[in-house]
Amino acid sequence: MNAKLTRSELDDRLDDLKARAAIIAKSSPEGEQAEEVAGEAEVIEQYVAPEDWAYFHGCVDRIIREAGMVEPDSDDE
């Protein structure tokens, strides 16, 4: 099944990922947290429409940073 998610459906999946990231942040070893969230994001990614890829990746990056799994870089622009 290769149906692509609507933006609304994608936002719902991203909300679920954000909740899951909070759990991962509390239960997984520090060095593995971001990779674990990224792995869960990969499962969603196959259903993301091409026009939403940049949006999706930006949201995943923000979820990881907001969960405290990656420190913001000063040269990250």
C-alpha positions as CSV (number, residue, x, y, z in Angstrom):
1,M,0.0,0.0,0.0
2,N,1.7,3.2,-1.2
3,A,-1.0,5.7,-0.3
4,K,0.5,9.1,0.7
5,L,-0.6,10.9,3.8
6,T,-2.6,14.1,3.6
7,R,-1.0,17.0,5.5
8,S,-3.6,16.6,8.3
9,E,-2.8,12.9,8.6
10,L,0.9,13.7,8.5
11,D,0.5,16.2,11.3
12,D,-1.3,13.5,13.4
13,R,1.6,11.1,12.8
14,L,4.0,13.8,13.8
15,D,2.1,14.4,17.0
16,D,2.3,10.7,17.8
17,L,6.1,10.8,17.0
18,K,6.5,13.8,19.4
19,A,4.7,11.9,22.2
20,R,6.9,8.8,21.4
21,A,10.0,11.0,21.5
22,A,9.2,12.2,25.0
23,I,9.0,8.5,26.1
24,I,12.3,7.7,24.4
25,A,14.0,10.7,26.0
26,K,13.1,9.3,29.4
27,S,13.7,5.6,28.8
28,S,16.5,5.2,26.3
29,P,20.3,5.7,26.7
30,E,21.3,9.3,25.9
31,G,23.5,8.4,22.9
32,E,20.7,6.4,21.2
33,Q,17.7,8.6,21.6
34,A,17.9,10.6,18.4
35,E,18.7,7.5,16.3
36,E,15.7,5.8,17.8
37,V,13.3,8.7,17.0
38,A,14.8,8.9,13.5
39,G,14.2,5.2,13.0
40,E,10.5,5.7,14.0
41,A,10.4,8.6,11.6
42,E,11.6,6.4,8.7
43,V,8.6,4.2,9.1
44,I,6.4,7.3,8.5
45,E,8.6,8.7,5.8
46,Q,7.5,6.1,3.2
47,Y,4.0,7.5,3.4
48,V,5.0,11.2,3.1
49,A,4.1,12.9,-0.2
50,P,7.1,14.3,-2.1
51,E,5.8,17.8,-1.7
52,D,5.8,17.4,2.1
53,W,9.3,15.9,2.5
54,A,11.0,19.2,3.5
55,Y,8.1,19.9,6.0
56,F,8.3,16.4,7.4
57,H,12.1,16.5,7.9
58,G,12.0,19.9,9.5
59,C,9.3,18.7,11.9
60,V,11.3,15.6,12.8
61,D,14.4,17.7,13.4
62,R,12.4,20.1,15.6
63,I,10.9,17.1,17.6
64,I,14.4,15.7,18.2
65,R,15.8,19.1,19.3
66,E,12.8,20.0,21.5
67,A,13.1,16.6,23.3
68,G,16.7,17.6,24.2
69,M,18.3,14.8,22.2
70,V,20.5,17.1,20.2
71,E,22.1,20.4,21.3
72,P,21.6,23.2,18.8
73,D,24.8,24.0,16.9
74,S,26.1,27.5,16.6
75,D,27.1,26.9,13.0
76,D,23.8,25.1,12.2
77,E,22.2,27.5,9.7
